[in-house]
């Protein structure tokens, strides 16, 4: 902490502790806490650097008239200071922790009813619970019961914070192996907290038992008003089962299985989706082969198949579990015979498409939750393609029917998910049989008979999201052909029409990304000299895309246009095949330089920043430091570009004009430039001179600084708090007068 901030902090603490004085707003407290968090994460000690904080905390805790926002801030600050073992020990020696987190004190003061205080209490304790000593403090203070009660708090924010707190305690202090529950190898120290003693293990076991019993008792709603409680508990249970290691996972499942069975057989439709999440988490594949792993969801399978809603929920969940786990499984390891997987997943797709019907009310309720779900379809098809074998002709004719039906659906969301699905298929490559050439999944599952025609038709869709998805999917579909250098029919005129005329930004962005995909696929898999009819057609469109894209109103379109320009630059100068001068002439002809200069003076900072970086790279390529400035210019003297008479061209001309007056002595360079005056015509200027005259390094320095780099600082924050307080208490302040602060 710098000296000036340290000198202001005591005064700020005095202002915050004084209940009769105000701060600019709650965001100033959040900013202050962020600053303290940054100091702590950098290895500093708040207690050593800011001794005034101890007095501040004590004053606020004993002042029951303190603002609730300041009280919440104080609780969270205390937790931050106690997050390290040294800080925890120092606070405990001064009885600060007992004062701050004493639940009875806040209840007797009548402050516990404020949700702001309850959230501060929860978040402060969570910050504290980063080491075994803090867990002992938590258990010995009997905080587990009030935390469990807060799971069903009337405030959703409080209930959510309490929910996350319980998950943190169970997951952070669990003993796990070096391989995480999700099969991803992690370092032991990243997963297990240090120095866990036998006492701490016993305390943790007690916490696990208490929370498990609470989950068991709270899962079953005693009446309709308790439905929200069951919903919260199911969300917590799904989170725990998805992330817990085997010991904790088994303990939770053994405890709650009977309650889950009872809840599922009750057929409560409002709980169908969270129940599916729990079943899915219980059956999630871990990538291991040990017999504990093989029983990962057996307890759920004991549920009796007497209720159609229950049976369908279980079927859906297991199908989704397979869909999510298959792509990441080791080769040759399947949880059941492939034919059962295909049957389950195809049944799931049939439900998604609305083809499956039943007179059962329970079945209809469950089906309604997945019909039209693009996410479910995507997972299901990933499972099929992960099998690396054809599911059979019967299944592939069925998928074609489903896709064609959904592509014509009246709901744009359904059409959009279908188009995205086709694009996803095209991006997944499989081998139909062992030894055969790899093809994309759309060919394997759909026979390649409907994908491209459906996507081309979707380019005309009335909904912009569908048009954008169709363009992206079409690029994925044609990637394999581009890589092979095949001559294919392309809807180029429609794409250019969308880029120039579409009123929505999503399709225009997709068009530029389409050309990026084409260019990247082509340049990555074929020599630059190769030429096909499709390549020639696409190259003819590049200049149009760069011209229209750089002038677009959408800043993302302009950034993507610069990404295309970058690819063209990389290709042109990657090997210096024909010499720098010829390479430079080529990118000028393609419109790359014009796109970069247009971006440089763009009002959108991300656009200007990327253009500036690309221009600097180009400058270093064609004007290397090994050559003198005049020599480099002379070498490129014949390569010029045109500056348009309006817009960005005028801006560049103005900048170059100023440079000319500042560097009048370099007449030999200035002579290379010719201005046409005020007639609005274009100006011709040498590329090398532009690159040397635009002060690109200075521009980059300005562009890389955020807009608040001057005022957004800890010192400014402290000054604002003091200024606002002074204005509030000053006798000359007019009622209602606004205090302007500059740190947000």
N, C-alpha and C positions, 0 to 999 in steps of 0.2 A: 504494500500500500504506500502510495507516495505521500510526502510530508503534508502537502496542502489538504488532501482528503482526510488524513488523520487529524488535522487541526480542526476541520469542520464537523467531523463525526460526533463529538460530544454535544455540540449545539443541536445537531439534528436529532440525536437521541432525546434531548431535553424537550424538543418540540413534539416528537412522537409520543412521549410519555405524558405530556400535558393534555388532559382531556378537553381543555377549553380552547385549544389551538388546533388548526386544521392543516391537512396536507393537500397538495393539488388534487389528487384522486387516488383510487386504489391501485392504479397501474404504477404509481411511483413506489408503492410498497413492493410490488412484484419486481420492479427494476432493481430495487435495493437488495432484495433477496437473491436475485440473479447474480448481482455483483458479489455478494458474500459467498454464494455457491462457487463462483469462478475462482475466488481467492482460496477457498478450501480445496477445490480440485487441483489447484496448482501446487498444493503441498503446504500452504500457509496455515497458521493457527490463528483463528479469529480471536481467541481469548488473549493471546499474546499481542497481536497487532491492535486489537480494539478492546482494551480493558474496561472501557466505559459501557460495553454491552451488558456486563453482569449487573451493574447498577440499573441500567435501563430495564432489564428483564424483571428484576425484583420490584422495581417501582410500578411497572405495568400490572404485574400479577396481583399486587395488593391494592390497586386502584380499581374498584369495581365499577367506576364511572367511565373507564376507558372505552374508546371507540371499539366496536366489535371487530372491525377490520384490523385495527392495531393489535388487538388481543390475538387474533388468528395469526397475524404476522409474527408475533412474539413466540407463539407455540411452535411455529414452523422454524423460526430462527434457532430456538433452543434445540430442536431435533437435529438441525444442521450442525450445530456446535458439538453435539453429543455423538455424531456419526463416527468419530475416531475414538479409539480406546482411551487415549490421553485426555481428550476433551471430555469424554464421558466421566472419567475418574475425577477430573477437576470439578465438574458440575455436581457430581454426587457428593463430594467432600463438602461442598458449600450448600447442600440440601436444595439446590436449585431445581433438580429434576422432580423431586417430591412436591415442590411448590407448584411448578408449572403444570404437571400432568395429574394433579390431585383432582379427581373427578368430583368428589364431595364438595370441594371448595367452590367449583364453578356452579354446582347445583344449588348450593345454599345461597350463592350470590345472585341467583336468578338469571344467570347468563347462559346456562346449558341449553336453553330453549332456542337460542340463536343458531341456525345451521352453519353460519360462518365460523362460529367457535368450534362446533363439532368437527367440521372439516379440518380446521387447524389442529385440533387434538389428534385426529387420525393421521394426518400427514406428518405432523411433528414426530409422533411415535414411530411411523414407518421410516423416517430418516434416521432415527436413533437405532433401529434394529438392523445394524450392519456388522455386529460382532457378538460373540457369546455372552459378554457381560450385560449387554442390553437385553438379550433374551431372558436372562435371569431376573433382571429388574422388571421386565414385563410380566413374567409368571408370578413372582413374589408380590407384585402389586395387585394381583387379581384383576388384570385388565382384560382377560379373555372373555368373561361374561358380558361386560358392557360392549365389547367389540362385536360379539355375536348378536346382541340386541340391535346394534346399528345396521345390521344387514338388511333389516326391513324398515329403515327410517322413513319418515314421511317425505323427506327430501331425497329426490333421486340422486343428487350429487353426493350427498352424505352416504347413502346406501352403496353407491358405486365405489366411493373411496374406501369404505369399510370392506367391501368385497375384494378389492385389490389388495388391501392390507392383509387379509387372511391368506390370500394366495401367496403373498410375499413371504409371510412367516413360514408356511409349509414348504415352499419351494426353495427358499434361500438356505434354510438350515438343514435340509435333507442330506443324508449321506448317499452319494451316488458314485457309480463307477466312472472310469475315464471316458466311456462311450455314453453320450447323452441318450435320453429316452427316444429321441427322434433319429437315432442312428448316426448322427454327425459326431465325429471324433472331436473332443475338446480336451484341453489341458485340465488336469485334476484341480489345480489351484483356481481355475476359472469357475468350477462348479461347487466345490466344497469349502465352506468358510474355515479359516485357520483356527487352530488351538481349541478344538471341541473336546471338552473334558467329559468324564463320566457323568458329572453332575448336570452339565448342559444337555447331554444325551437324554438323561432321565426327564429333564424339564421339557425337552422337545417332544419326547414320547407322550408326556402328559398333555401337551398342547394338541398333538395329533389325535389323541383319544377324545379330548373334549370337542374338537371341531368335527371329528367323524360322527360322534354321537349326535351332535347338533344337526349335522346334515341329514342323518337318518331320521330324526324326529321331525325335521322341518320340511322334508320333501312332500309329505302328504298333506294337502290342504284340509284343515278341519272344517272349513266352511268356505263359501264362495268368496268371502272377503279376504281370505288368506291365499287366494290364487297368485297374487303378486309375489308373495313370499316364496312359493314353490318355484316360480319363474326365476327369481334371483338365485335360489339355491342351485337350480339346474345349470344356470350360466356359470356359477362358481365351480360346480362339479365338472363341467365340460372343460373348463380352463385347467383345473388341477389334473385331470386324467390325461390331458394332451401333453402336459409338460413334466409330470412327476416321474421319478425313477421307479424301478421295480418294487422296492420295499414299500414306499409310500403308496404307490399305485395299487398294490395288492391289498394293503390295509383299507384303503378307501372303498375298493370294490367289495371286499368281504363285509364291510359294515353296511353299505347302502343297497346291496343287491335286493334284499327283500322289499325295501321301500320302493325301489325302482319298479319291481315287478307289480306291486300293488298300484303304483301310479299309472303304469302303462295299461294295465287291465281295466282301469277306471274309464279309459276311452275319452279323456278330456281333450277336445280338439284344440283348445287354446295352448296346450302344452306339447303339441305334436312336434313342432320344429325344435324347441330346446331339448326334447327327449331324443330326437334324432341326432342332435349334436353330441349328447352324452354317449349314445350308443356308438356313434362314429369314433369318438375319442377313445372309448374302451376297446375298440377293435382296430385301432390304428397300428399298422405294421411298423416294426422297429428295425428291420433289416438284420435281425439276429435269428439263430436257429435253436437256441436253448429251450428246454421244455417250459420254462416259465413263460416265456414269450409265446409259445404255442397256445397257452391257456389264457391269452390276454383278454378275451371277451367271452369266455365260456359261461360266466355267471349270468350274462345277459341272455344267453341262448336257452337258459332253463325256463324262460317265460313260456307259459302254455299258449299254444296256438288256437285259442278258443275265440278270439275276437278278430274280426276281419281288419279293423283299423290297426290293431296291434301287429298282426301278421304283416300287413303292408308296410307299416312303419319300419319294422325290423328288416324286411326285404330291401326297402329303399336304402336304409342306413348301411346295411352290409354291402350293397351294390356300390354305394358311394365310397365306402371304405376301400373296397377293391379298386375302384377307379383311381383313388388318390394314391394308393400304395403301390400298385403294379409298376408304374414307370420308374420307381426308385428301387425296386427289388433287384437283388443279384440275379444273374442269368440262371435259369433252370429252377429257381425257387418259387413255387406257387403254393398258396394256402389251401387250394383244392383243385380238382381236375379242371382243365381248361373249358370243357363243355359246360360245366356249371357256371363258370364265370361269364361265358358268352350268353348263356340263357338269362342270367340275372341282369346283366347290363342291357341286353336287348329289351327285356321286360321294362327296365327303367326308361329306356328311350321311348318305348311305346306309350308309357304313362305321360312322359314329357310332351309328346306330340298330341295328346288328347285322344289317342286311338283306343285306350283301355277304358272300359266303362263298367259300372257296377251299380246295382240298385241299393247297395248298402250306404247308409248315411255316413258311417265312419270311414268307409273307403273313399267316398266323395270328398270328405273333409281333408283327408290326407293327400289325395291326388291334387286338390286345388293348390296345394302349397308348392308343387313342383312343375305343374303344367306351364310351359312357356319359359322355363328356366334355362337360359343359355349356359350358366355355370355348370349345371348338372349335366347337360348334354356334352359340354367340353370335357368334363371329367370322365364321362362314360366312354367317349370315343378315344380318349387317351388310354383307357384300360384296354380297349380292343386292339389298338395299334401296338400297345406294349407287349401283346402276346406274340408278336413277330410271326404270325401265321394267319392264313385266311380263315375267317369264321364260317365260310361256306356261302354258296351262291344264294341260298334262301335268305340269309340274313342281309346280304348285299342288295337284293332286289327290294327288300323291305325298307332299308335305309334310303334308297332312292325315292321311294314313295313318300316317306316322311319329309325328306328335304324339299321335294317339289311342293308338297302341300304347305309347308311352313313358309316357303319363299313367297307365296301368294297370299299370306294371311292379311286380314284387314288391319291388324294391330302392327304398328311400325316396330314396336319392341320385339315382336316375334320375328319379323322379317330381318331385323338387325342382328338378333342372336343367331339366326340361321346363316346369314352371310359371314358373320364372325366365325362360326363353326366351320364353314367351308374353307375359310382362310387358314384356320388352325389345322385342319386335315392336310392341307397342301404343304404346311410347314413341317409335318412329321413324316419321316422316311422309314419304310419298313421293307423287309424281304418277304415276298409272298411264300416262297419255299426256299429251303436251304440251298445256297449256291447260286440262286437267281440274282439278277441285277436288282439293286435297290430302287424302289419307286416311292412316290409319295402316297400317303394313306388314302387320299381321295381316289386314286387309281385302284388301290387294293380293295377298298370298301364300296366304292360307288361305280367302279368300272371306268371312271373318267368320262362318262357320257353326259353328265349334266352340269358339272362344276362351272366351266368357263361360260357356257351360254347363260346360266342363271346369274352369274356375276355381271356379265355385260348388260343383261336386262336390268339389274339392280342399279346400274349407273344412271338410269332414267327415273329412279324412285323419287317420289315427292318429298320424302323426309331426308334432311341433310345428313343425319347420322348414318342412315342406310347407304347413301351415296358414298360417304367417306369410308365406311366399312367395306363396301364393294371394291373400291379402288385399292385399299390395303390388301384385301384378300386376293385380288387379281394379280397384284405384284408377287405374292407368295406362290400363287399357282403357276406363274410363268417363269419363276426363278430357275427351275431345272432346265427349261428350254433355253433360257439365256445362257446358262453355263455351258450347254452343249453347242452353242452358236447356231441353233436352229432358226430357220426362217419361219416366223409365226405371224399370224394376223393380229394386229394391235388396234384398239379403239383410240388412236391418237387424237383424231379430230374432236372426239367427245371429251377427252381429258383436257385438251387445250381450251375447249369451250367452257368447261367447268372452272378452270383456272382464271379465265378472263371475265366470266359472267356470273358465276355462282354467287348468291348473296350471303351465303354462310361461310364461315372461316374453316370449318372442319373439312369439307371436301377439298378446298383449295390447298390446305396443308397436305392432305393425302396425295394430291396430284404431284406436288414437288417431291414428296417422299417416295412416290412411285418411281420417278426418274432417278432418284438416289439409289433405290434398290436395284434398278436395272443397271445403272452404271457400275455400282459396286460389284454385282454378280458378274458382269461382263469382264471388268478389268481384273478381277481376282482369279478368273478361270480361263482366260484366253489372252493371247498376245495382243498388244495394242494395234498391230498391223492387220489383224483379222477383220474381215468385212463381210457382212451378210446384208440382205435386203432390209431386215428389221433393224440392224445396227445403223445402217445408213439413214433410215427413216427417223430413228430416235435422235441421232446426232443432228439432223436437220432441225429438230424441235428444241434442242438445247438452248440456242440463243433466244428463242421466244420465251422459254420457261424462265431464263435468267432475267430477261427484260421485264416480263410481267410480274414475276415473283418479287423482284427487288422494289417494284412500285406498289406492291399490295398494301392495303390498309392494316392488315393483321401482322403484328410483329413476329409471330411464330412462323408465318409463311416466309417472311423476309429472312429469318434465321435459317430455315431449311434451305432457302435459295442459296445462302452463303455456304451451307454445307455442300451443296452440289458444286458450287464454284471451287470449293476446297478440293474436292475430288478431281476436278478438271486440272487444277494447278498441280496436284500431286502426280497425275499421269503425265502432264506435259514436261515437268522438270525432274522426273524420277531418275532418268538415265542419260539425259542430255544427248539423245540420239542424233539430233540434227544441229546441235549447237544452241546456245542460249537465245540467240537472236531469233532463230526460227521458232523455238518454243514460245517465246514471248509473243511473236506475231500471231501464233495460233490461238493463244488464250485471248488476245485482243479481238481477234476475228470472232471468237465464240461469244464475246460479250462479258467475259469474266471480269476484266478490269473495270468496265462501266458498273457492274453490279457491286464491286468492292468500293468504288468511289461513292456510289449512291448510298451504300450502307454506312460509310464513314461519317457522313453528315446527317444521318437519320436521327430523328428525335427520340427514338426508343433506344435506351442505353444498351440492352443486350445485343441489339443489331450493330450499333456503332462499335461496341467492344470487340465483337467477333471480326468485323470488317477491318478494324485497326490491326488486330493481331495477324490476320492474313496478309495485309499489305506490308507489315514489317517483315514477315517471312519472305514475301516476294522480293522486297528490297534487299534482304540479305543474300538472296539467290542471284539476282541479276546485277547487284552492285556490291560485290564482296569487298571486304576490308583490305584484301591483298592488292586491289587495284586502286589507283588514285581516283578521286572523285571525278575529275575531268576526263580521265581515261575511260572510266565506266560509262559516263554519259556519252562520250564519243562512240563507244562500241554499240550503244543502243540508240544512237541519234536518229536512225531511220525508222524506228518503231514508235509510232504515235497512236494516240487514241482520241476519239472525238468527244468533246464536252458539249452536251446539249445546251441549248440557249435558255432553258427554263429549269426550275427546280434545283436538283442537286448539282447540275452543271454550273449554274450561276454561283452556288456556294463555293465550289472548288475554284472557279475562276476568281472569285473575290479573295480567297485565301492565297492563291498564287500571285495575284496582283499585289497584295500586301508584302509577300515575300520578295517580289521583284523590287519594290521600293527599299526594302531593308537590305537587299544584296545587290545594289546597283552596280557594284564593281565587277560582278561576274557577268559582264556583257556578252561573253561568248556563249554562256549558257542561256541567258535571257533571249538571245537572238534566235534560239531554236523554237521559241514560242510565238505564235501569231494569233492576235485577238481580232475578232471581226467587228468589235464595237457594239453599238446599241441596236443593231438591226435584228437581234434575236436569233441569229444563225448559230451554228455550232462552231466550237473552237477546237483547233488541233494542237495537241500538246504531247511532248515526248513522255513516255511512261517513266523512264529513269528519273527525269527531272521532277515529275510529280511526286515520286516516292521520296526524293531527297528534300523536297520543299514543303512538305505538309506537316513537319514537326511531329512525326508519328509517335516518337518515344514520349514526348510531353503529353500528347493526347491520351496515350495508353495509361499514363500515370493518373491522369484525371478520371478517366473512365473506370479504372479499377477501384477507385474509392467509392464507398457507398454514399448515398445522398446525405446521410446524417453523420459523416465522419468528423464534422467540426463540433457539433453540439452534443451528440449522443455519447457522453462520457460519465464516469462516476462523479467527477468533480461538478459537471453541469447538473447532474441529478441532485446532489447534495445542495447546491446553490438554489435550485428550483424549489426544493422543500422549504428552505429557509426563507426564500423570497415570498412564497405563498403564505407562510405563517405570518410574516411581517405585515403583508398586505391585509391579512385577516384581522390583525389586532391593532393596526394603525388607526388612530382617531380620525384621520382625514380620508380614509377609504370610503367611497360612496357605496351605499347599499346595492347589492347585486352586481357590483363592478367585477368583471371577469379578470382573473389573473392568468396571463399568457405564459406558458412554459414551453421549453424548446427541446425536451429530451425524448419525445415520443415519435 
